[in-house]
């Protein structure tokens, strides 16, 4: 395999693995903040217990996420030095703000939150977890600002062969960012919610700490329903934005070789022949692609062959059609997973409202346990579509992926690092699963006892609680 393919594979593998943890951290932080707010407002100890229990899982996940995230920035310098040199003056600013502001906000108030139980007032302690939640969201904002520049470059000028930022406001008000950010954050809320509902469903099946997990399930399933519907609505807006800014990606997402008829049908499934640039066995829904693209049941969508000719005229000779099968099917996997989550969360809210979570719903609880994987599948397939659909560009219209690799790195070096990183990540994944299972099996009250015991030495040393 050539150096470009290996470098792309390594970045994809490490990024996908890292992004398993990011949305879980963002989603759990929000839900823990909601639970602790309910404790402060209602004064019921059970909500405090919920915040502590789910907080334990959040801390484990956050720690692993930080470790896996460090590698991402190193890769820019190691495997993608040509890319880093070209966009460093633009890319570096949001990443620096993320590290110096958002991440420090998270880490500082996580520490205060961990050690502040019974030492801070209820309201001050609650504010700490809300600041953690805000920090996780802001971290995502700055990273997505950098990614959005790759999708739609704005606020820059070319100077001495490099992109230099000349308008920071344009960078953070990029239309791509204004849609990509809420879509990603809402997906993260959905991920955290389905993790809690899945674990709660498992405990309800085992009939352990029933009241605790019924309430956890109820709070989380409401967040799951709201966020899953909101994700779909923002996703619809993103599709319309792609038609304007990245029409080739939109066409590849639909495996649309020729410019569509007016109105355009949406292809549900198809056998795609990329060699001959044709499809067969298509199952289509009339009018739907026009509606997805323009919010009306009319309008054509430009096909990849016509766009290829336009891009050759604009950018010069080359193949500007992305991997069509990967883009096409990753989008449909994302849509299928998202649709299932909407249906499951609607039914879960219905059961919770009718107080029927325990009554002969074992089949639903089993499904909810396995549905923990659905947001992870949706998140991953969505990003695969986003990044594969941009190819062959690493910065759309400015730099191709092949031009971004490091000139001095060999295929053997990248292959060795892939094996090494994969081994390390597999160990980290095993540790995470082990710790999660251990905490879940012990249950919420065991976690609380451990915390209380760890607090005793502080009391013995004479530290005073803040009232």
N, C-alpha and C positions, 0 to 999 in steps of 0.2 A: 504494500500500500504506500502511496506517495505521502509526502510530508503534509500536504494540505488536508488530505482525508484523515490522516492520523490526528492532526491537531484539532480538526473539527470534531472528531469522535471524542477526543479527550475532554474538550471543553463542554460538549453536549452531555457526556456522562457525568462529569463532576457537577455541572450546573443543575441537571435534573435531580441528582441525589441531594444537592444542597436545598433545592426548592421543595423537597418533601417537608422540610422542617420550617421554612420561612412562613408559609401560610398557617401552619399549626400554631406557631408562636403568636402571630398577629391575631388569629381567631380566638385562641385561649385567653390572651391578655384582655380582649374586649369582654368575653364572657365572665372572667373572674372579676373584672371591674363592675360588671352589672350585678353579679352575686353579692359582692361586698357592699355595693350601694344599697341593695335590698336589705342587707343586714343592718346598715346604719339607719335606714328609713324605718324599717319594721321592728328592729330590735330583737329579731329572732336568732337565737344562737345557731340554728341549723344552717342559715345562709353563710355565717362565718365559717362553719365547718366545711361547707361546699367550696368556698373560696380557697381554703387551705388545701383541701384534697386535690382539686383541679390545679391549684398553684404548684403542687409538687410535680405533676406531669409537665406543666409549663416550664419549670426550671430545668428539668432533665432535657427536654426538647430544645430549649434555648441554648443550653451549654453545647450540645452536639451541633446545633445549627451554626454557632459562632465558629467552632473548629472547622467545619466543612466550608464555611464562607471565606475564610482567610485565603484559601488556595485560589479562589477566583481572581483576585487582584494580582497574585503572583503570575498567573498565566498570561496576563496582558503583556508583561515584560519578558517572559520566557518564550512563549510560543508565538506571540502576536506583536513583536516589537515594531514591525513596520506599521501596523495598524495604530499602535500606541503612539508612535512618533507623529503620525498624521493627525490624530484626533486628540492628542494629549491635552492641548490647551483648552479644548471644549469639554472633553470627557472628565478631566481631572477635577474641575470645579464642583460639580454635583457630588462626585464620590468623596471629595474632601469634606464637604459640608455634611454628608451622611456620617462620616467617621467622627468628625470633631463635634458635631452638634447632636444629631439624632441618636447615634449609638451611645454616646456618653450620657445622654438623658435617660436612655433605657437602663444602662448598666448601673448608673448611680442610684436611681430610684428602685431598681430591683433589689439592690443591697439594703436600702432603707426599709423596703417592704418586707423582706425576709426577716430581718432582725427587729422590726418595729412592732410586731404583735405584742400587745399588752404593755408596750413602752411608749407608744404614741396614742394620742386621742383617736377615737374611731374615725372622725372626719379627716384628720390629717393623714391617717393611714390609708383611708380610702382615696384621698387625692394622690397619694404615691402610686397606687396601682393604675389610676387613670393616666398619670404622667408616663408610666411604662407603656400603656396601650397607645398613647399619642406618639411616643417615641418610636414604637415599632411601625406605626403607620407612616411617620415622617421618614424613617429609613427607607421604606419602600418608595416613597415619593421621589427622593433624590436619585435612587438607583434607576427608577423608571424614567426619570428625566434624561439620564444618559442613554438608556435604551431607546427612548423615543427619538432622540437625535439620530440614531442609526436608522430608524424607520423613515423619518422625515426630517432631514437636516434643516435647521433654522438658526438665525442669530449668529452667523459666522461670516468670515471672509477668508479667501485663500491667499496666503502670504508665504513666499518661498517654499511652495509645495506642501504647505501644511494648513489645516483648518484652524483658524484662530477665532475665538469668541469675541464678538463685538456688540452683542446685545443679550445680556443675561436675562432680561425680562422676557424676551422672545423664546428663550430656551425653556423657561418654566411655565410659559403659557402656550407652549406648542399644542396644537390641536390634537396631535397623536397622544400626548401625555394626558390631556384633559379627559380622554376616553379610556386610555390604557390603565391609568391609575385607579379610577373607581371600579373598573372591571376586575382588576387584580385584587384590590382590597376587599371587595364584596365576595370574591371567590375565597379569600382567606377567612373571612367571617364564616362562610359556609363550611369550610374545612374544619375549623375549630368546633363548630356546632355539631357536625356529623360525628366527630371524634367523641364528644361527650354523649350524644344520643346512642352511639354504638356501644360504648362501654356501659352506659346506664342500662341499655337493653339486655346486655349480657348478665348484669347483676340482677335485673328483674327476673330473667329466666331462672337464675339460681336461687331466687327468693331471698337474697341477702341485702340487708339495709334497705328494705323496700321503699319506705317513705323518703329516705334521703335521695335515692336514685330516681324515684318518680318525679320529685321536684326538679332535680337536675335535668332530667329528660324534658320536662315541660318547658323550662326556660330555654334550653338549647334548641328544641324543635321549633319554637317561635322564631328565634334568630335564623334558623335554617330556612324556614319558609320565606321570610322577608328577604334574606340575602339571595336565595336561589332565584326568586322571581326578579329581583333587581339586577342580578347578573345577566339574565336573559334580555332584559330591556336595554341595558347598556351595550350588550353584545350586538343587538340589532342596530344601534347607532354606530358601532364600530364598523359593521359591514357596509353601511352607507358611506362612512368616511373612507374606507378602502377603495370604493369605486372611484372616488375623486383623486386620492393621493397615491395609491398603489394598485392600479387596475390589473396589473399582471398577477399580483397575489390573489386578488378576488377571482380572476378568471381561472387560475390554477386550483383554487379552493373548490370551484365548480367543475373542474375538468372541461372547461369550455374552450374548445379549439377554434371554432368559428364564431363570429359575432352572432349573438342570439337573435331570434325573432322578437317581434314586439307584439304582445307581451312575452316575457321570457319565463320558461318553466324552470323549476328547481329540480335538479337531479338527485334522487334519494340514493340510488346505487347504480353502478356501472362497471363494466369491464373495460379498463383503460389500456390502450395500446400506445405507449409513448413513442415507440419506434416509427409507427406509421401515422401517429398523431390523430387517432380516431378512437371512438368509444363504441361499444356494443352492449346489448342487453340492458339498456338504460330503463330505469323506472323513474318517471318524472311526474311532478305535481304542477299542473298548468298555473301560470300567473305568479307563482310564489317567489321566484327569483326577482322578478320586477318589484314585488312588494318589499322584499328584503333589501333591495338596492335603493329604492326611491320612496318607499311607504305609499305606493299607489300601484294599481294593477295594470300598469303600462310602462313601457320603456325598455330599450334594448341594452344588453351588456356586451361590451367589446370582448372578442375572443383573443386567445393567445397568439394566433398566427398574425392577426392584424397588428397586435401590440408589438410582436417581435419585429415586424417591418418598421414600425415607428421608432423603436428603441435603436435599431441598427442605424437608422437615419440620424438619430440624435447623439448616440454614444459611440458609434462605429461598429465594425463587424464583431460578431460574438453571439453566443447562445444566451439569451436572457429569459428563457423559460425555466422556472424552478422545477424541482422534483415533483411531478404532478400527482403521482399515486400517493406519496407520503402526505402532501398537502391536502389532497381530497379526503383521504380516509381519516386523518387526524382531526379534521374539522367535524366529521360525522361522529367520531367517537366522543368528542367533546360535547356535541349537541345531544347525543343519546344519554350520556352520563348526566348532563344537566337536566334533561327532561325527567329522568328517573328520580333525581333528587327533589324536583318540584312535586312530583306525584307522592313520593314517600313522605315528604314533610307536610303536605296537605293532609294526608291521612293521619299522620302522627298528631298534628294539631287537633284534628277532629276527635281522635281517641282521648287526648288529654283534656279537651273541653268537656267531653261526655263522661270523664272519669272512668274510662274503660281500658286503661293501659294494661291492667293485670288480667282482665277477663277473657280467657280463651284466645289470646292474640299471640301465641307462641310463634306462629309462622311469621308474623310481622316483626317480632323482636329478633328472630334469627336473621331476617333480611336486613334489619337495621344494624346488626352487628357487622355483617359483611359490607354494608353500605359505607363504612368508614373509608373504604378504598375508592369510592366513587368520586369525591372531590379531588383526590390525588390523581386519579385517571384523567379527570376533566382538566385540571390545572396543567398537567404534563402535556396532554395532547394539544391543548390550546397554545402552549408555548412552542411546541414542535411545529404547528401550523404557522405561527407568527414568524419564526426564525427561518424555517425551510422555505416559506413562501417569499421571503425577501431575496433569496439567492438568485443570481450569483453575487449579489452585493453584500458587503459587510456594512458599508455606509451607503445607503441608497443613492444611486446616481453619481457617487463620488469615488468610491473605492470598492473593488471587488474583493471577495474573500481570498482568492488566490494571491492577490497583491499584498495582503495584510500579514502573512506569516513571517516568522523570523528567518532571515537568510542564512544564519550560521547554525541553526539547529538541525540535527540529522533525524532521519526516520527511526533509527535505532534508539536514540535518546528518548524520543517521544513514546515509542512503544514500551520501553523499560519503565518510564514514568507512569504510563497507563496501567501496567501490571501492578506497580507499587501502590499507586493511589487506590486502585480497585480493591486490593487486599486490605489496605488501611480502612477504607470506607466500609467494607464488609464487616470488619471487626467492630467499627463504630455502630453499625446498624444492629449487630448482635447484642452489643452492650445496651443500646437504647431499648430494644425489645425486652431484654431481660429485666431492666430496671422498671419499665412500664408494667410488665406482668407482675413483678414483685409488689409494686405499690398498689396495683388494682386488687390483687389477691388479699393483701393485708386489710384493705378497706379504709374508709375515711377516719374511723376513730383510732385505729392504730397509728395513722400518720399524726394525728393530734397528740397522742400520748408521747410519741417520739419527740415532737416539738417541745412539749411541756418538760420532758426530762432534760432536753438540751438547754432549757432555759434556767434550770436550777442553779448551775454554777454561777451565772450572772447574779442571781438573787443572793447567793451566799457571799459573793464578793462585795455586796452592799450597793449594787447599782439601784437607782431609784426609778420607778416607772413614772412616765409623764402622764398626768391625768388629762 
